[in-house]
Amino acid sequence: MLATEAMVTKANLEKINSVKGLNTISALTHPQIKELLSRKVVQIDMFDDKDIIEVVDPDNTKSRYCLCRNPESARRETNTRNALLTKTSEGLNKIALSKRKATTEEISSRVGKLLSKTKMGKFITWEVLDKKLQWSLNADLIDTEQLIDGCYIIVSDVPQEKMQSQEIVASYKKLALVEKAFRNLKTVQLEVRPVYHKTDDRIRCHVFICMLAYYLQWHMTHRLQALFDNNDKYKKRFWTFENIIERLKSIRREEVSVAGATYKIVTEPDKDQIKILDLLKVKLHSHTMEK
């Protein structure tokens, strides 16, 4: 039996390991990766954009470390850090050059609030001397941090004869789909909670309807994939599932009475709506008449 867990805590891992025949697949945190680097169990040049390098910890031979690197994540993490460092530097310069009289405690408080907001405190060395702020960036630490941008390690105790390293990494990546589904059900659109029903049967029915709705959404997303892939062709509109639903909401079915006859008329879809309906393979009946 295989249990796939994301970011398993030490306490939970101990509980899982106590269950016979249960294996885990999880991802290491950045501090854990740094700890392996410090012990020289792994090295930075082992992380590759294409190949998965597998390493065994000599202190725990049952753990298999699969080293991976995502270049897109690396660029995103580097750009985010640089943007935050720029914001932090601007804020510190503003405090240092301020002509407003302030005590050492007040200046320290302003620096603390800024660093708490940007979360860049570990890269900053600062002190207040004669009621003036002096600070500098720790360039070596920034460079060291940038080296592991986009790097991640998937760890598992599944025997090699059961799963190769590529299968382990692929299994872990599938967790993103599960997490996305739960996030969608709980907070994004379907909102399975809060549940105000008073009986168990009604609660089960509520959850079933939400799961059915997600099932339909999953199929709709796959049918609309061509639209998502061609976002660059729609420069004035960035297509997401959410704004597609909003576009479809403007299609109306109305009843019109003329000379004793009642017509049910569906509004004429525009160009974008026609494209969406074609991908969904949905046909609209323009109108019907009732006596």
N, C-alpha and C positions, 0 to 999 in steps of 0.2 A: 504494500500500500504506500502511496506517495502523497505527502502533504506539501503543497506549494504555498510558501508564506513569503510575504514581502516585509523586509526590515524586521525580522524576528527579534524580539527582545531576549535578553539573557535568561530572564525568569521563564518566559514562554518556551524558549528553546530547551531548557532543562525539563520542563513538563513533557514536551514532545518526545525528547530522547528517552524518557522513561517508558514510553509506549513501545513495546516490542514490534518490530516489523514496519515502523513508521519512519520514513525518511523526509528530509526537508530540502527545499531550494529557496535561498534567500539572497538578498544583496547586502553587502557590507556598507557601513556608513563611512563618511570621509575620515573621521578619526580612526576607525578600524583599518582603513587602507593605509593611513599614515603610520600606524603602528607596525603593519607588515613591512612597510618601506624602511622604517627605522631598524627593524630586526633583519633587514636584507633578505627576507623571505621572497619578496618580489622587488623588481627594479622598474623604473619609469620606462626604460626602453623596451620592456616586454609588452607594453600596451600597444596594440596595433588597430588600425582602422578597419582592416579586413579580416585578419586571422584571429582566432581565439587561442590564446596561450593558456595551457593548464599547468598549475603549480600545486604541489603538495606541501603542506606545512610539516616540517620535521618534528615539531612539537605536538602535532595532532594529525597523524597520518590518515585518519578517516575523512578529514575535510579536504575537498577538492576545490581549488580556487580557479575560476575561469576568468581570465583577464580580457577585458574588452575596452574599446574606445569609440565614442561617437563624435565625429568631427563637428557636426551641427551643434550638439550640446556643448562642445568645447568653445565654439565661437560665441554661443549665447551666454555661457557662464563668464567668459572673459569680458565680453561687451558689458554685461550687467555690472560686474565688479568695477570696471573702469569708469562706468557712468556714476556709480556710487562713490568711488574715490574722488572723482571730479567734484561732485556735489559736496563731499566732506571737506575737500581742500578749500573750496570757495567759502564754505561756512566757517572754517577755522581762520582763514585770512580775514574774513569780516570781523570776527571776534578779536583777532590780534591787532587789527588796524583801527578798531573802534576808539574814538576819542572820549567816549562816555566814561566818567569815573566809576570804577567798580572795585569791589574788594576781591581778594584772592578766591574767597568762597563763591562769590557771584560768578566770577569768570569760570571757575571749575564747574559750577553748576550748568552754565551755558554749554561748555564743552561736553559734559556728560550727557545732556539732553540731545545734542547733535549726534554724538557717537551711538547713543541708544537708538536713534531713529534710523541711521544709515547702516548700523551693524558692521562698521568698518574699524572699530576700535583696535582690533588686534594688529592692524597695519599701521597704526599711528603711535608715535612716541611724542609725548607732550609734557610740559610742566609750566607752572606759573611762577615767574621770578619778578620781583619788584612790581607786582600787579600787572605784568605783561605776559601774554601767552607766547610761548615758544614751542614750536612743533615741527615734526618732520615725518616723512613717509619711510617705512621700512621696506626699501626696494628689494632686498634679498628675500624677505618673506613673501612679498607680492609675486616675485618670479617663481619661488618654490610652489606657491599656491596655483599659479597658472599652469605649471607642469602637469598637474593632475586634473585639469579641466577636461571634462568629457570622459574621464576614465572611471570605470566602474568594475566591480568584482562580484561575480555571482558565485556563491559558495554552496556546496551540496555534499551530503554524505551518501548519495546514491552510488552504489558500486559501478565501476566503469563497464562491467559486462552487461549491465542493465541499460545504461544511458551514456552516450558519448557527450563530450563537452558542448557540441553544437546543439544537441537535444536539450541539454540542461538550460542553456541560455534561451533557446526558443520557448521552452516551457515557462521560464520566468517572464519573458516578454508578454506572454498571453495574459498575465495578471493585469496588464493595463486595460485589456478589454473588459475584464470582470469588474475592475475598479470603476471604469467609465460607466458601466451599466448600473452599478449600485449608486454612483453619484447622480446619475440621471434620474433614477427612481426616487431618490431621497430629496434632492434639492433643486435640480435643474428645471425639468418640465413636468414630469409626471407626479412628483411630490407625493409619494406613498404615505408620508407623515405630514402633519398629525392625523391620527385616526380617531374620529369622534364616535364611532359606532359602539353600542353597548353590549352586543352579544358576539360570541366567538364566530358564529356562522357569518354574520355581517362583516366582521373583520377579515375573515378568510376570503369572502367575496370581494371586498375592497382590494385586497392584495392581488387576487387573481385578475381583476380588471386592470390593475396597474401593470402586472406582468404581461397581460395580453396586449396592452397598449405599447409596451416596450418591444414586444415581438413584432408588432406592425411597424413601429418606428425603425427597427433594425432592418426589415425588408425594404422599407422606403429609402433608407440611407444607402443601401446597396444599389437600388435601382437609380438613384440620383447621383451615383458616384461620378458619372461622366460630367455632370454639371459642376461638381466640386473640383474635379481635376482641371476644368477649363475656366477657373476663376479669372485667369489673366485675360480672357476674351471679354470679360464683363468688367471693364475698368471702372465703371460708375457704380458697380454693385459687387460687394463681396458676398458670395453665396454661402450660407450656413443653413443647417436644418431649421434653426429658429426663424430666420427671416423668410425661408421658403413657406413655412406654416403661416406666417403673417401675410404673405402674398396671396396664399390660397383662401384666407379668411374673407377677402373682398369679393369672392364669388358668392352670389346670393341666389336663392330660389324664392320667388315671390308669387303671390296669387293676385291675379288681376281679373276683375269682373267687367265684362262688356256685353251689353244687350242680353242679359240673363245668363250668359255663359261665363264660366270661370276658367281662366287659363293659369297654369302653373309655369312660370317663365324663369329660366335660368339666365343670369347675366352673362353677356358675351365676354369670354376670357381674353385678356390682352396677349401680346406676343410672348412675354415671359411666362405667363400662366399656361399658355398652350405648350410651351417647351417642357414645363414641369409635369403637366398632365400626360404628355406623350411618353416621357421617361417612366412615369408611374403606370403607364398603360391603362389610364382611366379615361373613359369617354363620357361626355356630358350630353344628356338629352335636352335639346333646346327648349321645347315646351310641350305640354300636354293639355288637353281640354277636358273639362268635366261638365256634364249637364246639370 
